[in-house]
Amino acid sequence: MVAYEEKTLLKERFFMNISLEGASVRSRMLERFECQTVPAARAVPNLAEDVLQGFARRPRALPPKYFYDALGSELFDRICDTPEYYPTRTEARLLDQSAHSIIRQARPDHIIELGSGTSRKTAHLLEACEANGLEPSYWPFDVCEAVLHAAAEALLEAHPWLKVQALIGDYSAGLAHLPQPAGRRLFVFLGGTIGNLTPEESIAFLSELRGLMREGDAFLLGADRTKAPRLLQAAYDDARGLTAEFNRNVLNVINQALRGDFDPYAFDHLALYNETLQRIEMYLVARHDQEVHLMALERRYGFLQGERILTEISRKFTAESLTAELRAARLNPTHHYQTEDRYFSLVLARPN
């Protein structure tokens, strides 16, 4: 919990650039916004440590969280608008169709969203709350303070009853220090992000979340479904080449942070569907033999032509595998919402 003075400073910084008519309106907005940092419950490797560990493996690997610098975030927004990338718009459509049922089942006093980002899809849940006579507080949890502020501004303007309790932190660093407000809580984890975790990582994460839940709480999970490999591969290798640029940009992130000399265009983008593991695998593939110097690490790494760096996995689920993973974490699925084409699922679960 940050000190009162720090919280006030965060609030003032948030509203400094908001143009509103009348001091009384601004005052009411200030009263409905709080922002605090959630301390890490455990150590999380930094980029230098992840590179040292990941480049010691074969194939070499990097965690996908480093995609999202300013350029990477912009590229991902553009990817979401491509005709091939179905997940974002499919999940949004499913939320629009299912939000009223979800809210009537959960009846939350608080909505806590892990990895909230811009909160665009969460707006469907808040609209359903309003239509059903509920006024929960919203707790978006994300690593990017600026994004939290921008998302809160839009939601506060749209919903005069809403209170936003923004949380700055990394959910992968543990949930032990999350605030524990009284009342029914709806935990939300959207975007198919669960697929970026291995089965073991996923069950550990879900189990940790389950450990925080009380009777009356609910959990809403968004997950991408298995489908024709050609559709999956196209979604991660669009015709405009935006995903390729997004993938290569992680090498720019390494160059900047670790004083490296990667040439991103010396690597090709590759997206493959691994049918055995039911997951998309994204790689960077060396176009020729080369050596890279990371001066901050005092290391040189050689890459042979065709050598791969695994940059992301994105698991796809059947209804059965999704249910099994939740139950392994002692979460009981009570309602399963899916699109007519079964491209995407939303599952509402309760603690066992």
N, C-alpha and C positions, 0 to 999 in steps of 0.2 A: 504494500500500500504506500503510495507516494505521499509526501507531506502536503498539508493544506496549501502552503505557498506554491509548491510545484504544480499542484493540480490547478490552482487559479491561473498560473502562468500558461499552462497548456490550454485552458479554456480561452483565455484572452487571445492567444496566438491563433487558435482555431477561428475565432470570430472576427479577427482583425480585418480580414479582407472581404467579409460578407457585406453586401450592400442591402440594407433593409430600411424600410420607411418607418421612422419613429423609434425613439429610444425605448419605449415600453415593449415593442415587439422584440427588440434585441435583448432586452432584459429577460423576457420570458424564454427566449431561446437559450440564454446562458443557464437558466435554472434547470433546463432539461438535458444538459450535456455534462458528463464527467469523463475523465480520461485518466487511467492509471496503468502503471507497468506491473506485469505479472513476473515475479522473479523466477528464474529457471530452477527446477527441482533437481536437475542433474546436468552434468557437463555435456555439451554438444560439440563435436569437432568443428573447428573453423576450416576455412578453405585450404589453408596450408596443410593442415592435418589430413583433410580428406584427399588432397592430391597425393600426399606421401603414401597414404594407405591404399588409395585406389589405383595408383600407377604401379604399385608393387604386385598387383594381381594380373592374371591373364584370363579373359581379356581385361585390359585396363578399364577402369570405371570411375564415374563421377556421379554424385547425387544430383537429382534434378533441381534442387532448390536454388542452384546458382544460375539457372536460366533467367531469373527475374530481376535483372537490373532495369534501369529506365528503358533502354532500348528493347530488352527482352520482353518487358511487360507490354510495350507498345506493339511489338510484333505479335505477341499472343492475342491481343485484342483484335488485330487484323486477321489472324488465323481463324478466330471465332466467326468471322463474317464470310469466310470462304464457303462455297457450296459443298465442298467435301467434308468439312469439319462439322459433323452432326451433333456431338455431345452437348454443347452449350445450349443451342436452341431447342434440342429435344428435351433436355431436362427442364428448361424454362417452360416449355409447353405443358409438360407433365405436372409441374408445380402449379401452373395456372388452373389445370383441370382438377387437381387433387387437394389444393390448399384448404378449401372449406372443410372437407372430410378430415384432413390431418388436424386442423385446429379444433374441430369439434371433439375429436378423440383425445387430444392432448390437453386442451383447455389450459394453456400455460400462463403462469404469472410472470415468467421470465423466459426469453428465448436466448440461448447462448450458442453462438455460431463459431466453430473452430475453423480457422483459415477463411475468414469472411470476405477478404478482398473488397470489391466494390459494393457488395451486398445487393446487387441488382436482382438476383433471383429471390433473395429473402423478402423483397418487397411484396411478392405474392402472398407470403405468409402473413405479413403485417396487414395487408388489405383484407385478408380473410378474418383476421382478428377483429378488425374494425367492423366488418359486416356482421360478425357474430357477437358483438357487444363486449369484446374483451379488450383490455388495454395493458398488455404485458410490457415490461421494460425489455430493451434489446441490448445484449452484451456481445458485440462483435470482437473477436479475438484474432489479431493478425500481427505480423512482424513490422508492417509498414505504417508508421504513424500518420504520414500524409494521406495515405489512402483511407485510413480510418476516419480522419477528419472530413475528407471530401464526401465519403459515403454518409456520414452522420448528418452533414448539412442538408443533403438531398432528402433524407428520410424525415428529418425534423420539420422541414418545410412542408412535406407531403402529409404529415400526420401530427396535428397540433397537440394531441394527447400523449405522444410518444416521449419516453425518456431513454436516452442512449448512454450506456455505461461502457465506453470503449476500453478495451484491454490490449495493451501493447506487449507482445511476447511471441515466443515460438512454442507451439503446442508439442513439437517433437522433443522439447526440453523438459517435458513432464507437466502434469496437470495438478500436482499437489497444492500449488499456491493459488489456484483459481478461487475467486470469491465464492462464497456459499450463501447466496441470498435465500431467505425463507420463502416457502411456497413451491408450487409445481413448476418444474423446469423442463423445457424442451431443448435438448442438445441437438445441434444441427451440424452435419458434415456432408457437404454437397460437392458437386463437380466431378464425381467419379474419382476423387483424390485417393480414396481407399485403394484403388488399383495401382498406385505408385509404390505401395508397400508390398513386400513379399508376404506370403501367408503367415509366416512366423511373426513378422513385424506388425502385420495387421491385427492378429489375435492379441498380441501384447498391448497394442494401442487401445483396442476395444475393451480389453480386460481392465486396463487402467481407468478408462472412462466409466466402465461399469462399477468400479470401486467407489466412484464419487456419487453415484446415483442413489436416490432415496425412493421409497414407496411413493407413487404418484408421478414420478419423473418419466419422461419418454425420450427416445433417441430417433432422429430422422436421418437416414443414410441414403445418399444418392450413389448409384453404381451403374457402370456401363455393362451392357450385356454382350455375350458372344453373338457373332453374326458372320456373314460371308467374309472370308479373308480379304477379298478385293476391296470391300467397303472399308474395312479397318485400315488397310495399308494406304488407301487413298486419303483417309482422314489425317494420316500422319505424314503424308508426302504430297501436298497439294500441288496442282498444276502451275500455280504462280511462283512456287519456290519459297513461300514465306516460312514454311516449317524448316526448310533447309537453312535459311538465314537465321532463324531462331535457334536451331541446333548449333550452328557454327559460332554463334555469338558467345557461347559459354567460353570459348577460347579467348575472346577479347576480355572477358571478365577475369580470366586467369592472368592474361598479360598485364592488365592494369593493377591487379592486387599483388601479384607475385613477380612483377618486373620480368615478364616472359617475352619470348620472341616467336610465339606460335604464328604461323600464317594460316588464318582460318580457311583460305581458299586452296590450301594444300590438302584439305580433307573434304571428302564427299559425304553427303547426308545419306543415310540408309535406314529405312524403316521396314522391319520384318515382322510377320506374325508367326509366333512360335505356337504351333497347334498343340504340342504336348503340354506346355505350361499355360496355354490359353492366355497369351499376353503379347502385346506389341512390344518390340524391342527397338529402341532408337540408338543408332551408332554414328560415330564419325569415323570415316575410313581413310587412312593415309593414301594419297594418290601416288606417292613415290617415296623412296627411302629418304629419311630426313632426321636431323637432330634438333632438339629444342632445348634452349637454356632457360631455366627459371632461376634468375639471379637471387631472389629473396630466399630461395631454398638451397642455393649453392648446389644445384643438381642439373645434370644434363640427361635428357631422355631421348633414346633413339627409337624411331618408328620405321618399320619395314613397310614397303609397298603392300597395301591390302590389310595392314594391321588395324584393329578396331578399338575404339573407346566406347564402352556402353554408357550412354548418358541418361537413359530413362527406360523404365519398364511401365507398362500400363496394362494391368490384368483386366480381363473381361470375365464376366460371371454368368452362370446359369442361375435360374431361380433356386435350384437345389444347392449349388455351391455357396451362394450368398447366404442362404438360411443356415447352412452348416457352419460358416465362419462366425456368424453372429452367435449361434448357440454354443460354439466352442468358447466364447467369451462370456457365457452366462447371460446372454441377452435373448429374449424371447420375441420373435417377430409376430406382431399382432395384425398388421395390415400391410399388404403388398400392392403397390400401385405400379402399373407398367403401361407403356404406350401400346397402341394396337399392334404395331409392328414388332413389339418386344425388343426395341433398341435400347431401352433404358428402364431402370427400376428406381423407385423410391420405397424404402421399407421403414415402417414405424415399428419400433421395438421397445419392450419394457424390460427392466431388470428381473431376472428369475429370483 
